[in-house]
C-alpha cells in the first residue's frame, strides 16, 4: 500500500484526519464534540475563533493543539461554463486539485486522492506528472470544505462528490474510504453514499474489497478500450489486470451492492475509435 507522507513535525496535526467520533470534547463533555463537528463540517468554520458557542479557553486549547486547514495556499480558476478549478498547495510544497461544478440545482465537487498519479494513463495530464504522495483523509475532505469557504456557501450545499481528480483512489484505499465515511457521517456532512462516485482505473481485488464495505456508492471504471492491446498502450499499468478480470470484479460489485457501474471511455482518434472496437465494446 502507498502511504501518505506525514507533514512536518513543526505543524500541529490536522483535525480533519480524525474520525468524528474521535474529535476532542472539552472536559469530557460529549456534546462539545457534536458542536465541534457541526462547526467544521456543516458551517465550514475557517478558524477556532469563529466557533462562537464554544468556551473561549477551550478554543484556545484547540488552536494550540490542532490545525483546521490542510492547505497553505488556495488558488481559484473560474471557467466560462461556471465550473471552477482549485489548486491547493500543501504544507510540504506539493500540489493537488479539485473542480467545483455548480450546475442548475446541483453542486458537485471532483476531489483528488493523491498528489499526481502512478497509473500513467497516456491521455491524462495528471499521469504525466507521476506519483507524488497519497493524501490523508483530512486532505481529501478538506478540499470540499475549502471550496465551500471560497465559494461563500455552506459545505452541506455541495451534495455530490466525485473521487475522480488526481490519483487512483483504490491505491489510497484506507484514506479514501476514511474520507468517504467522514462525508457520510450523520454527525458531519451527512452526505448520502449514493451521491458519491469513486473512479478507478480498474483494480479487481480492490473493487471486490470495496463491494464488501457496505457503502452504496457509484463506481466508475476507466476502461478506454475493449481489447487488451489497445488498453495496455493507453494505460501502462493495465498489464497487471486483464479486462476479463476487471469485468468479473464489476459483476461481483453489482451482485453484492445492487449499484450500477459507470464505464468511462475517452475517445482517441485513430487509437480506440474504430468500428470493430465499438462492436467489441458493445459485446463486452
KEDODREN-770833 format. One line per 5 residues: number of its first residue (from 1); for each residue y, z negated, x negated of N, C-alpha, C. Coordinates in pm, 1 decimal, decimal comma. Layout:
BEGIN
NUM> Y Z X Y Z X Y Z X ~ ...
// end
This chain:
BEGIN
1> -118,8 0,0 -84,1 0,0 0,0 0,0 124,5 0,0 -88,2 ~ 226,9 74,5 -49,1 352,0 80,4 -123,8 442,0 -34,1 -81,4 ~ 470,0 -125,0 -172,7 550,2 -242,2 -138,6 698,4 -211,8 -159,3 ~ 782,7 -272,2 -75,8 925,7 -255,3 -95,8 970,6 -347,9 -207,9 ~ 1073,1 -306,5 -280,6 1121,9 -387,1 -390,6 1220,0 -489,2 -338,2
6> 1204,0 -618,2 -371,5 1297,4 -718,4 -320,4 1436,2 -700,6 -379,0 ~ 1533,4 -753,3 -308,7 1671,0 -746,4 -353,0 1694,7 -839,8 -472,0 ~ 1811,6 -832,5 -527,9 1848,4 -918,1 -639,7 1839,2 -1065,3 -601,3 ~ 1796,7 -1147,2 -698,2 1787,4 -1291,5 -673,9 1924,3 -1353,9 -647,0 ~ 2030,4 -1282,8 -683,5 2164,7 -1338,5 -663,9 2207,6 -1332,6 -518,1
11> 2139,7 -1253,3 -438,4 2176,2 -1239,3 -297,5 2094,2 -1334,3 -211,9 ~ 2155,1 -1390,0 -107,3 2074,5 -1466,5 -10,9 1973,7 -1375,4 57,2 ~ 1862,5 -1428,9 105,0 1764,7 -1345,9 175,9 1823,5 -1290,6 305,2 ~ 1767,4 -1180,8 350,0 1813,8 -1113,2 471,4 1751,9 -1180,5 593,4 ~ 1836,0 -1228,7 683,3 1786,4 -1299,8 801,6 1701,8 -1208,6 890,4
16> 1734,0 -1079,3 892,6 1660,6 -985,2 976,5 1516,9 -965,1 930,1 ~ 1483,6 -1010,4 810,1 1346,4 -998,5 763,2 1254,1 -1102,6 825,1 ~ 1310,3 -1198,9 898,8 1229,6 -1299,9 966,1 1192,1 -1254,0 1106,6 ~ 1068,9 -1282,6 1150,6 1038,6 -1265,7 1293,8 1129,0 -1358,3 1374,7 ~ 1159,3 -1318,9 1496,9 1248,5 -1400,5 1579,1 1194,7 -1542,0 1596,0
21> 1063,6 -1554,6 1607,9 1003,5 -1687,2 1625,0 1022,7 -1775,9 1503,7 ~ 1054,7 -1716,6 1387,4 1073,1 -1793,9 1264,3 1219,2 -1811,5 1226,0 ~ 1311,3 -1766,8 1311,7 1453,3 -1787,1 1281,8 1483,6 -1936,8 1273,0 ~ 1582,0 -1973,4 1191,5 1616,0 -2115,7 1181,7 1670,4 -2170,2 1314,3 ~ 1648,9 -2299,1 1334,9 1700,2 -2367,6 1453,9 1771,3 -2494,8 1407,5
26> 1895,0 -2508,0 1441,8 1978,4 -2619,6 1395,7 1921,1 -2753,3 1440,7 ~ 1894,2 -2840,3 1341,3 1846,2 -2975,8 1365,8 1723,2 -2978,3 1456,6 ~ 1639,6 -2874,1 1444,2 1517,6 -2871,0 1523,0 1536,9 -2836,1 1668,6 ~ 1657,5 -2797,4 1709,4 1683,4 -2762,2 1848,9 1640,5 -2617,0 1872,3 ~ 1528,9 -2598,8 1943,0 1470,8 -2465,0 1959,7 1565,0 -2369,4 2031,2
31> 1647,7 -2420,9 2121,5 1735,8 -2331,6 2196,9 1839,2 -2266,9 2106,1 ~ 1867,8 -2328,8 1992,3 1961,6 -2268,7 1897,8 1902,9 -2138,9 1839,3 ~ 1770,6 -2136,7 1820,7 1705,0 -2015,8 1771,0 1725,5 -1900,7 1870,9 ~ 1712,8 -1932,0 1998,5 1734,2 -1830,8 2102,1 1878,4 -1781,2 2100,4 ~ 1971,1 -1874,5 2084,2 2112,4 -1835,4 2076,6 2137,9 -1745,5 1955,7
36> 2080,9 -1784,6 1841,9 2099,7 -1707,5 1719,3 2043,3 -1566,9 1735,7 ~ 1923,8 -1556,2 1793,4 1863,1 -1424,0 1816,7 1950,0 -1339,7 1909,3 ~ 2007,1 -1403,3 2010,6 2093,7 -1330,8 2102,5 2216,5 -1275,0 2034,5 ~ 2276,8 -1354,5 1946,9 2395,5 -1307,8 1874,7 2361,9 -1189,7 1783,9 ~ 2246,3 -1196,7 1718,3 2209,5 -1092,1 1623,3 2167,4 -964,4 1695,5
41> 2075,0 -978,0 1789,4 2008,9 -860,6 1848,5 2079,8 -806,0 1971,2 ~ 2136,3 -893,2 2052,6 2196,2 -846,3 2177,8 2345,9 -821,2 2164,5 ~ 2412,8 -906,1 2090,0 2557,5 -888,3 2074,4 2594,6 -818,8 1944,8 ~ 2502,0 -812,1 1850,3 2529,1 -743,0 1724,6 2637,4 -808,7 1642,2 ~ 2635,8 -940,3 1634,5 2738,4 -1012,2 1558,7 2738,2 -968,4 1412,8
46> 2856,0 -941,8 1360,4 2868,0 -895,2 1222,4 2876,2 -1009,4 1122,8 ~ 2901,4 -1129,7 1170,9 2911,9 -1245,6 1082,1 2870,3 -1370,6 1157,6 ~ 2836,8 -1475,1 1083,7 2803,2 -1602,1 1147,6 2926,3 -1664,2 1213,3 ~ 3044,1 -1635,9 1158,9 3167,4 -1690,2 1217,6 3187,2 -1642,3 1360,5 ~ 3135,9 -1522,2 1391,9 3154,5 -1466,8 1526,1 3069,5 -1537,3 1631,0
51> 2973,1 -1616,9 1588,3 2879,7 -1682,2 1681,9 2943,0 -1809,2 1736,4 ~ 3035,7 -1792,3 1828,4 3129,6 -1896,6 1866,3 3067,4 -2017,1 1936,1 ~ 2949,5 -2001,3 1999,4 2891,6 -2116,4 2068,6 2790,7 -2192,5 1982,1 ~ 2782,7 -2157,2 1852,9 2702,0 -2233,6 1759,0 2791,3 -2332,8 1685,5 ~ 2739,8 -2451,2 1653,0 2821,6 -2550,3 1582,6 2876,6 -2494,7 1451,7
56> 3002,1 -2524,3 1423,8 3067,6 -2469,3 1305,2 2996,0 -2508,7 1176,7 ~ 2950,6 -2633,8 1170,2 2881,7 -2679,5 1049,2 2752,0 -2602,1 1026,5 ~ 2681,6 -2574,4 1135,1 2556,2 -2500,6 1121,0 2582,2 -2355,5 1083,0 ~ 2691,5 -2298,5 1136,9 2726,9 -2162,3 1098,4 2753,8 -2154,6 948,5 ~ 2819,4 -2257,2 895,6 2845,2 -2261,4 750,9 2713,9 -2270,3 672,4
61> 2620,3 -2348,0 723,3 2490,3 -2360,2 657,0 2416,7 -2226,1 657,9 ~ 2421,4 -2158,8 771,9 2355,2 -2028,8 782,0 2417,7 -1927,6 685,5 ~ 2550,0 -1925,7 679,4 2619,4 -1830,2 592,6 2588,4 -1855,1 445,7 ~ 2564,8 -1982,3 410,0 2533,7 -2015,6 271,3 2389,3 -1979,4 234,8 ~ 2301,9 -1978,7 335,3 2158,9 -1960,3 308,3 2108,0 -1819,7 334,8
66> 2179,1 -1743,6 420,8 2128,3 -1615,5 465,2 2238,9 -1509,7 464,6 ~ 2196,3 -1383,1 462,1 2291,0 -1273,6 486,5 2246,0 -1196,7 610,3 ~ 2343,0 -1146,0 684,6 2316,3 -1072,4 807,9 2306,1 -922,3 784,3 ~ 2383,0 -871,3 691,0 2397,7 -726,4 673,9 2306,4 -676,4 561,5 ~ 2216,4 -583,2 590,0 2130,8 -528,2 483,7 2204,9 -434,7 388,3
71> 2325,9 -390,7 428,0 2390,9 -281,0 357,5 2522,6 -326,4 294,2 ~ 2554,0 -265,6 180,1 2681,6 -294,9 113,9 2787,1 -189,7 149,3 ~ 2741,7 -76,6 204,2 2835,5 28,5 243,9 2770,7 112,1 353,7 ~ 2851,6 152,7 451,5 2804,8 239,1 559,5 2902,0 356,2 571,6 ~ 2849,1 478,8 565,3 2931,6 598,3 579,6 2890,5 672,0 705,9
76> 2989,4 716,6 782,2 2967,2 777,1 912,8 3008,9 923,7 909,7 ~ 2918,4 1014,5 953,4 2944,3 1157,9 950,6 2919,7 1217,4 1089,7 ~ 3023,8 1231,5 1172,3 3006,2 1288,8 1306,8 2975,9 1438,5 1300,7 ~ 2898,5 1487,5 1398,2 2867,6 1629,1 1411,8 2931,5 1684,1 1538,8 ~ 2943,9 1815,1 1545,8 3011,1 1877,7 1659,7 2934,2 1859,0 1790,2
81> 2803,1 1833,8 1782,4 2723,4 1817,1 1904,3 2724,9 1673,9 1956,4 ~ 2800,8 1586,9 1891,4 2811,0 1448,4 1935,5 2724,4 1351,6 1859,0 ~ 2624,8 1403,8 1786,5 2542,5 1314,2 1706,0 2619,3 1269,4 1582,2 ~ 2574,6 1158,4 1523,4 2643,0 1102,1 1407,1 2538,5 1065,3 1302,3 ~ 2554,5 1117,2 1182,7 2466,2 1079,5 1071,8 2526,3 960,1 998,3
86> 2443,5 864,3 970,0 2486,4 744,8 897,9 2416,9 738,1 762,3 ~ 2493,8 711,6 659,8 2440,6 689,0 526,0 2459,8 541,5 492,1 ~ 2350,6 474,7 456,4 2354,1 332,4 424,6 2327,4 312,2 275,9 ~ 2414,1 236,2 210,1 2392,8 200,5 70,2 2339,8 58,1 66,4 ~ 2225,6 40,8 1,9 2159,8 -88,8 -7,5 2208,2 -164,9 -131,1
91> 2187,5 -295,5 -134,8 2237,2 -373,6 -248,1 2183,2 -330,2 -383,7 ~ 2066,1 -266,4 -388,6 2012,5 -219,5 -516,7 2063,3 -80,4 -553,0 ~ 2159,0 -28,3 -472,8 2217,9 102,1 -500,7 2145,6 218,9 -437,3 ~ 2028,7 195,9 -380,7 1955,7 303,0 -314,1 2021,4 336,3 -180,2 ~ 1987,1 454,5 -127,5 2049,6 501,1 -3,6 1943,4 546,8 95,9
96> 1973,4 522,4 221,5 1887,4 571,5 328,6 1976,0 613,9 444,8 ~ 1917,0 674,5 546,7 1997,2 735,0 652,7 1941,0 706,1 791,3 ~ 2027,5 719,6 889,9 1989,1 717,2 1031,4 2076,1 819,4 1104,0 ~ 2031,2 861,0 1221,7 2109,3 952,6 1304,4 2119,9 894,3 1444,4 ~ 2242,0 887,6 1494,9 2270,1 837,4 1629,9 2293,3 956,4 1720,9
101> 2223,3 958,9 1836,1 2229,9 1072,6 1928,3 2264,1 1024,4 2069,0 ~ 2391,6 1026,7 2105,3 2433,0 981,0 2239,0 2437,2 1095,1 2339,3 ~ 2322,2 1130,1 2396,3 2314,2 1242,7 2487,0 2310,7 1195,7 2631,7 ~ 2410,4 1236,8 2709,5 2420,5 1205,4 2851,8 2399,2 1056,0 2874,7 ~ 2293,9 1019,8 2948,1 2271,6 878,2 2978,1 2176,1 811,3 2880,9
106> 2143,4 879,7 2771,5 2051,1 822,8 2674,3 2121,8 804,0 2540,9 ~ 2098,1 689,9 2481,1 2144,5 667,1 2345,2 2021,5 647,3 2257,6 ~ 2002,4 737,3 2164,4 1884,2 737,3 2079,1 1926,2 721,3 1934,5 ~ 1844,4 651,8 1857,2 1868,1 642,4 1714,1 1741,6 680,0 1639,8 ~ 1756,8 762,8 1538,6 1648,2 800,6 1448,9 1666,0 721,3 1320,1
111> 1570,1 633,8 1289,3 1583,2 544,8 1174,8 1485,2 582,9 1064,8 ~ 1513,2 536,6 944,6 1428,1 560,6 829,1 1341,2 438,8 801,3 ~ 1225,7 464,6 739,9 1136,9 356,2 699,5 1127,1 343,5 547,9 ~ 1187,1 438,4 477,2 1183,0 439,8 331,4 1314,8 492,1 275,9 ~ 1332,6 473,0 147,9 1430,0 548,7 69,8 1353,6 666,1 11,1
116> 1389,9 788,4 52,0 1312,7 904,2 10,4 1178,8 908,1 81,2 ~ 1085,9 988,6 27,1 954,0 1002,3 90,9 854,3 1057,0 -10,5 ~ 731,1 1005,3 -10,3 630,3 1055,3 -103,8 555,3 1178,3 -54,9 ~ 575,5 1218,7 71,6 494,8 1327,8 127,5 528,3 1463,1 65,9 ~ 655,7 1485,2 31,9 695,0 1607,0 -38,5 685,4 1734,6 41,0
121> 703,8 1728,8 172,7 695,0 1849,7 255,1 795,5 1954,1 205,7 ~ 749,6 2078,4 195,4 828,2 2182,7 128,5 959,8 2213,0 198,5 ~ 964,8 2194,8 331,4 1084,0 2231,9 408,2 1179,7 2114,3 427,7 ~ 1146,7 1996,6 375,0 1220,2 1873,5 407,0 1309,6 1830,9 291,7 ~ 1437,3 1809,7 320,6 1531,8 1766,4 216,9 1494,9 1629,6 161,3
126> 1444,4 1541,1 247,8 1403,9 1408,4 201,4 1287,6 1418,5 103,7 ~ 1192,9 1508,2 134,0 1079,4 1525,1 44,7 1122,4 1567,5 -94,6 ~ 1230,9 1644,7 -104,0 1280,0 1688,7 -235,0 1337,0 1573,9 -317,0 ~ 1374,8 1466,2 -248,9 1430,1 1350,7 -319,6 1323,3 1269,5 -391,0 ~ 1197,7 1281,6 -345,3 1093,8 1195,5 -398,5 1097,7 1058,1 -333,8
131> 1009,5 971,5 -378,8 998,2 837,8 -319,8 1082,8 738,3 -398,1 ~ 1166,6 662,2 -325,1 1246,1 556,4 -387,9 1178,4 421,8 -373,5 ~ 1174,4 373,5 -250,1 1103,5 249,7 -218,9 1089,9 236,0 -68,6 ~ 1003,6 144,5 -27,4 991,6 112,1 114,3 1109,6 27,4 159,2 ~ 1142,6 36,0 285,9 1241,3 -52,5 346,1 1170,9 -172,0 408,2
136> 1237,9 -285,3 408,7 1184,2 -403,7 475,0 1208,2 -393,9 624,7 ~ 1141,3 -480,1 699,9 1160,0 -478,9 845,6 1306,7 -497,3 881,9 ~ 1376,8 -583,1 809,5 1517,0 -608,0 839,1 1605,6 -489,0 807,7 ~ 1570,2 -414,3 703,2 1647,3 -295,4 669,3 1624,1 -183,4 770,1 ~ 1507,5 -182,4 834,3 1481,0 -83,5 938,7 1556,5 -119,7 1066,7
141> 1539,9 -242,3 1113,3 1609,8 -287,1 1234,1 1760,3 -287,3 1211,7 ~ 1801,2 -321,2 1090,6 1943,2 -328,4 1059,5 2016,7 -196,9 1076,6 ~ 1945,0 -84,7 1066,6 2008,1 45,1 1088,4 2058,9 56,6 1232,2 ~ 1977,8 12,4 1326,2 2018,8 15,9 1467,1 2140,0 -74,8 1489,3 ~ 2134,8 -194,7 1434,0 2244,8 -289,5 1454,3 2373,7 -239,0 1390,6
146> 2362,9 -177,6 1272,5 2482,3 -126,0 1204,7 2543,4 -9,6 1282,3 ~ 2459,3 79,2 1333,4 2510,0 192,4 1411,4 2579,3 142,5 1537,9 ~ 2517,7 47,0 1607,7 2580,2 -7,6 1728,5 2717,1 -66,2 1696,9 ~ 2725,3 -139,8 1587,5 2852,6 -201,1 1548,3 2958,5 -93,9 1521,8 ~ 2921,4 10,8 1447,7 3019,5 113,7 1412,8 3053,0 206,1 1529,5
151> 2963,7 213,5 1628,6 2991,8 292,7 1748,1 3064,1 211,4 1855,1 ~ 3080,5 80,9 1832,3 3150,2 -4,9 1927,5 3072,2 -31,6 2054,1 ~ 2938,3 -35,5 2042,6 2854,0 -63,1 2158,7 2763,2 -181,6 2126,9 ~ 2704,9 -239,6 2230,9 2606,6 -346,1 2211,2 2475,3 -283,4 2164,2 ~ 2399,6 -351,1 2077,9 2270,8 -296,1 2033,7 2177,7 -263,2 2149,6
156> 2184,9 -339,4 2256,3 2096,7 -315,9 2371,1 2128,3 -186,4 2444,8 ~ 2242,4 -123,5 2415,1 2276,1 4,5 2477,5 2200,5 120,9 2413,7 ~ 2142,4 99,9 2295,5 2056,6 200,7 2233,0 1915,9 176,5 2284,6 ~ 1866,3 268,1 2366,7 1740,9 243,1 2438,7 1625,3 330,0 2392,2 ~ 1647,2 414,9 2294,0 1538,5 496,2 2239,4 1545,7 492,0 2087,0
161> 1432,8 462,7 2025,6 1426,1 453,3 1880,0 1317,0 546,6 1830,3 ~ 1351,2 625,5 1729,7 1256,5 720,1 1671,3 1243,9 689,6 1522,6 ~ 1123,5 658,0 1476,8 1098,6 641,1 1333,9 1062,2 778,0 1277,8 ~ 1165,7 855,0 1252,2 1147,7 994,3 1212,0 1251,4 1033,1 1107,9 ~ 1313,7 932,6 1045,6 1411,9 960,4 942,7 1344,5 973,3 807,6
166> 1405,7 918,0 705,0 1344,7 921,8 572,3 1213,2 843,5 571,9 ~ 1111,1 903,2 509,1 990,2 827,3 481,6 874,7 851,2 577,2 ~ 757,9 811,6 533,3 634,6 813,4 611,3 607,6 670,9 657,4 ~ 635,0 645,7 785,8 628,6 509,0 837,6 490,5 446,7 821,1 ~ 384,7 526,2 832,8 249,9 469,8 824,1 209,7 435,3 681,2
171> 285,9 480,9 581,4 265,2 434,1 443,8 342,4 306,3 416,2 ~ 431,9 271,3 505,9 501,4 142,4 500,6 458,8 62,9 624,5 ~ 328,2 57,8 645,2 270,1 14,8 772,1 316,6 -124,0 814,2 ~ 300,3 -222,6 728,1 328,6 -360,9 768,2 475,5 -381,0 805,0 ~ 565,2 -325,7 724,9 708,2 -344,5 751,2 752,4 -263,4 873,7
176> 700,8 -141,8 887,7 736,1 -61,0 1005,0 686,8 -127,1 1133,3 ~ 563,4 -178,6 1132,4 510,4 -244,8 1251,8 584,3 -375,0 1280,7 ~ 622,4 -447,1 1175,6 700,1 -568,8 1196,2 835,3 -536,4 1258,0 ~ 896,8 -425,1 1214,0 1024,2 -383,7 1272,4 1007,5 -348,1 1419,2 ~ 901,1 -275,8 1452,5 875,6 -238,3 1591,8 855,7 -362,8 1677,1
181> 778,3 -458,2 1626,9 755,7 -580,7 1704,0 885,9 -659,1 1722,3 ~ 974,2 -651,1 1624,8 1104,6 -714,0 1640,9 1189,0 -645,1 1746,4 ~ 1181,2 -511,9 1751,1 1258,6 -436,5 1850,3 1213,7 -465,4 1992,6 ~ 1083,9 -489,3 2011,1 1032,0 -508,2 2147,0 1024,3 -655,4 2186,0 ~ 1056,3 -745,2 2096,2 1050,2 -888,7 2126,1 1144,9 -921,3 2242,4
186> 1095,5 -986,7 2349,0 1181,5 -1019,4 2463,7 1301,1 -1106,8 2426,4 ~ 1287,9 -1184,5 2319,9 1399,1 -1268,5 2276,7 1500,9 -1191,3 2193,6 ~ 1466,4 -1066,9 2157,9 1556,3 -984,6 2078,2 1612,4 -869,6 2158,1 ~ 1584,6 -747,5 2113,6 1636,5 -629,9 2184,0 1558,9 -599,6 2311,7 ~ 1436,9 -651,6 2321,8 1353,3 -634,2 2441,7 1338,8 -486,0 2476,8
191> 1316,3 -403,0 2375,3 1300,9 -259,8 2395,7 1157,9 -230,2 2442,0 ~ 1143,1 -140,9 2537,4 1009,9 -102,1 2581,9 939,5 -24,0 2471,8 ~ 813,1 -56,0 2441,3 739,7 22,8 2340,9 735,4 171,3 2375,2 ~ 738,4 201,9 2504,1 734,0 342,1 2545,7 859,6 418,9 2504,1 ~ 962,9 347,9 2466,2 1086,6 412,0 2421,7 1094,2 424,6 2269,2
196> 982,6 394,4 2203,4 976,2 404,4 2057,7 878,0 513,5 2019,7 ~ 922,1 605,5 1935,4 836,9 712,2 1884,0 819,9 695,0 1734,4 ~ 696,4 699,5 1688,5 667,9 692,7 1545,5 615,0 827,3 1500,8 ~ 678,1 884,2 1399,7 638,3 1014,4 1347,2 561,3 996,6 1217,1 ~ 454,1 1073,9 1202,2 372,2 1065,5 1081,5 329,2 1204,7 1037,9
201> 303,7 1219,2 909,4 252,8 1345,3 857,1 105,4 1362,9 892,0 ~ 40,7 1255,0 937,6 -98,3 1263,3 979,4 -191,9 1189,4 885,3 ~ -203,4 1058,6 902,9 -289,8 973,8 820,6 -396,2 913,6 912,2 ~ -513,4 973,3 919,3 -611,3 936,5 1022,2 -645,2 788,1 1028,0 ~ -673,1 725,2 913,5 -711,0 583,8 915,4 -597,5 496,8 968,2
206> -474,1 529,1 931,5 -359,2 451,3 978,0 -333,3 476,8 1127,1 ~ -356,6 600,3 1172,9 -340,1 630,4 1315,1 -439,3 549,1 1397,5 ~ -563,4 541,6 1351,5 -664,1 463,8 1423,6 -633,0 314,3 1418,3 ~ -580,0 269,2 1305,8 -538,1 128,9 1297,3 -424,2 101,1 1394,8 ~ -329,0 193,0 1401,3 -216,4 178,0 1492,8 -264,3 173,6 1637,6
211> -368,5 249,2 1667,0 -421,3 253,3 1804,0 -474,9 118,2 1848,9 ~ -510,1 32,2 1753,0 -563,9 -99,7 1786,1 -457,1 -208,7 1792,2 ~ -331,2 -172,2 1775,1 -223,2 -271,5 1771,9 -180,3 -317,0 1911,5 ~ -223,9 -244,6 2014,9 -184,7 -283,2 2149,9 -41,9 -248,3 2184,2 ~ 11,9 -146,3 2120,5 150,3 -104,2 2143,2 152,1 32,7 2210,5
216> 220,0 43,3 2322,8 224,7 168,9 2399,1 334,4 260,4 2345,4 ~ 326,4 291,3 2216,0 424,0 378,3 2152,8 394,8 524,0 2186,3 ~ 489,7 610,9 2149,9 464,2 753,9 2147,4 441,0 793,4 2002,3 ~ 334,9 867,0 1977,8 300,5 910,5 1843,1 338,2 1056,9 1826,7 ~ 405,3 1089,6 1717,3 441,0 1228,6 1686,2 379,0 1264,3 1551,7
221> 313,7 1379,1 1545,2 241,2 1418,7 1424,7 295,3 1551,5 1372,5 ~ 333,7 1552,4 1245,3 384,1 1673,4 1180,6 265,9 1759,5 1139,2 ~ 235,7 1860,3 1220,4 121,4 1947,4 1190,7 166,8 2068,7 1108,9 ~ 256,9 2148,1 1164,4 325,4 2256,9 1093,9 238,5 2376,5 1058,3 ~ 107,6 2366,2 1073,9 19,4 2481,8 1054,0 -116,1 2447,7 1115,6
226> -184,2 2549,0 1172,4 -314,5 2523,4 1231,9 -430,7 2544,5 1135,8 ~ -401,5 2593,2 1015,0 -506,3 2620,8 917,0 -479,6 2542,4 788,9 ~ -588,1 2507,3 720,2 -578,0 2419,6 603,4 -495,6 2481,8 490,5 ~ -516,5 2609,6 463,4 -448,9 2672,4 350,2 -296,8 2668,2 366,7 ~ -249,7 2707,3 484,8 -105,0 2707,1 507,6 -50,0 2566,1 508,0
231> -122,0 2475,2 572,9 -71,9 2337,1 582,0 -60,1 2273,9 443,3 ~ -156,2 2301,0 357,6 -151,0 2242,9 223,1 -38,9 2302,3 139,2 ~ -2,7 2428,0 168,5 110,4 2488,5 98,4 242,4 2427,2 143,4 ~ 248,9 2390,6 272,1 371,6 2332,3 326,5 382,2 2183,8 293,6 ~ 267,7 2114,6 302,6 264,4 1969,1 282,8 171,8 1940,6 165,4
236> 226,0 1915,9 46,3 143,1 1898,4 -73,5 38,3 1788,1 -62,0 ~ 66,8 1684,6 18,0 -28,2 1573,5 30,2 -135,4 1599,7 136,4 ~ -131,8 1716,9 200,8 -223,4 1744,6 312,1 -368,3 1757,3 267,4 ~ -391,7 1782,2 138,0 -529,4 1796,6 90,3 -610,9 1669,3 111,3 ~ -543,0 1556,4 128,6 -613,4 1428,6 142,7 -675,8 1411,9 280,9
241> -624,4 1485,9 380,7 -672,8 1468,1 517,8 -682,6 1605,1 584,7 ~ -800,9 1639,9 627,7 -820,0 1768,8 693,2 -758,6 1767,1 833,3 ~ -731,3 1886,5 884,2 -680,1 1898,7 1020,3 -782,1 1843,1 1119,3 ~ -910,1 1869,0 1095,2 -1013,3 1815,5 1184,5 -1009,4 1663,1 1189,3 ~ -990,0 1599,0 1073,8 -984,6 1452,5 1069,6 -862,2 1400,9 1143,3
246> -750,0 1471,4 1127,6 -628,0 1430,7 1197,9 -647,8 1442,9 1348,8 ~ -703,1 1557,0 1392,8 -723,5 1576,3 1536,7 -820,1 1472,4 1593,4 ~ -922,9 1436,7 1517,3 -1016,3 1333,4 1564,1 -944,9 1199,5 1580,5 ~ -855,0 1166,9 1488,1 -781,9 1040,3 1499,2 -686,3 1042,2 1618,5 ~ -633,3 1159,5 1652,1 -543,7 1169,3 1767,6 -620,6 1151,9 1898,2
251> -742,9 1201,0 1901,1 -826,3 1177,9 2020,1 -858,8 1028,8 2032,9 ~ -884,3 964,2 1920,1 -907,2 819,0 1921,6 -783,2 747,3 1972,9 ~ -667,5 790,3 1926,3 -540,7 731,8 1970,4 -526,1 742,6 2122,3 ~ -550,4 862,0 2175,4 -536,1 881,8 2319,9 -639,1 800,8 2398,7 ~ -760,9 794,2 2347,2 -865,4 718,0 2416,4 -831,2 568,7 2422,6
256> -777,3 517,1 2314,1 -752,8 373,1 2305,8 -621,4 330,8 2369,2 ~ -521,6 418,5 2368,5 -388,8 379,4 2416,6 -350,9 442,2 2549,6 ~ -411,5 555,8 2582,8 -370,1 628,8 2702,3 -233,7 693,6 2687,2 ~ -182,6 699,5 2564,7 -49,0 754,1 2539,7 -59,5 896,0 2483,5 ~ 40,0 975,3 2514,4 41,1 1114,0 2470,1 75,6 1124,3 2321,6
261> 45,8 1239,3 2266,4 81,2 1270,9 2128,4 174,2 1391,3 2128,7 ~ 279,6 1384,8 2051,6 368,5 1499,4 2032,0 329,2 1569,2 1901,8 ~ 308,5 1700,3 1907,4 279,0 1778,3 1787,8 408,2 1842,4 1738,9 ~ 445,0 1815,9 1616,6 567,8 1870,3 1557,1 531,5 1993,3 1472,0 ~ 608,5 2100,4 1489,9 577,3 2226,2 1423,1 708,1 2294,6 1385,0
266> 739,8 2295,3 1258,3 859,1 2363,0 1208,5 825,1 2509,5 1180,0 ~ 895,8 2600,6 1246,6 870,1 2744,2 1230,6 933,1 2795,0 1100,5 ~ 850,2 2849,4 1013,4 894,6 2902,3 884,8 859,2 3051,3 879,6 ~ 960,7 3134,7 874,1 939,0 3279,1 883,4 847,7 3328,9 771,5 ~ 743,3 3400,6 811,8 652,0 3457,1 714,3 553,4 3357,8 655,3
271> 559,7 3233,6 701,0 470,6 3129,6 647,2 372,2 3082,0 753,7 ~ 425,0 3035,6 868,0 337,3 2977,7 971,0 368,5 3031,5 1110,4 ~ 426,5 3153,2 1115,9 469,7 3207,7 1245,1 396,0 3335,2 1285,6 ~ 280,0 3361,9 1224,4 202,7 3481,0 1260,6 134,4 3461,7 1395,5 ~ 104,4 3573,0 1462,0 38,8 3564,9 1592,5 -97,9 3497,7 1582,7
276> -173,0 3525,5 1475,0 -304,7 3462,7 1461,3 -291,5 3310,8 1446,8 ~ -180,6 3266,2 1385,9 -158,1 3122,7 1372,9 -120,0 3061,6 1506,6 ~ -48,2 3137,4 1588,7 -16,6 3089,7 1723,4 -145,0 3073,4 1806,3 ~ -234,5 3173,8 1793,8 -362,3 3164,7 1865,1 -444,3 3044,8 1814,6 ~ -448,1 3026,6 1684,2 -523,8 2915,0 1625,8 -466,1 2781,3 1668,0
281> -334,6 2774,8 1676,1 -269,0 2651,8 1718,7 -303,5 2620,5 1864,0 ~ -302,0 2723,0 1948,4 -337,1 2703,7 2089,1 -481,7 2656,2 2102,7 ~ -571,1 2715,4 2024,9 -711,3 2674,5 2027,9 -726,5 2529,7 1982,7 ~ -652,9 2493,6 1879,4 -659,0 2356,6 1827,4 -613,6 2257,2 1930,6
// end
